[in-house]
Amino acid sequence: MSKVVVFVVIMVAVWEGCNGACNLNVQELMTCKDAVALSYPANPTPGCCNMISSLSNDDINCLCDYKTNKPFLLRSFGVDPDRCTQLPKMCGLSVPVNC
């Protein structure tokens, strides 16, 4: 349960830190929590891949900002910044991620 709470906190911080540019739904992001873990990450689930396929360019840019400028924040909550932006590829999607 504590891992879920920590993941929600980090995703809320990401969402708020993007100054409203993101339309990320924290509950939907939770479907990918195991796939972005620093320790023993799992393959993304179909639900995670479905959520990733619905991200807008602004959402991707927001995640890229955190990967590039604030990776320490993601890592402090057990989230691998690189895996966050690799999710489209891991899901077999052609969502462009340029960060």
Secondary structure, DSSP 8 states (H G I E B T S, - for coil): -HHHHHHHHHHHHHHHHTTT-----HHHHGGGGGGGBSSS-----HHHHHHHHT--HHHHHHHHHHHHH-HHHHHHTTB-HHHHHHHHHHTT-------
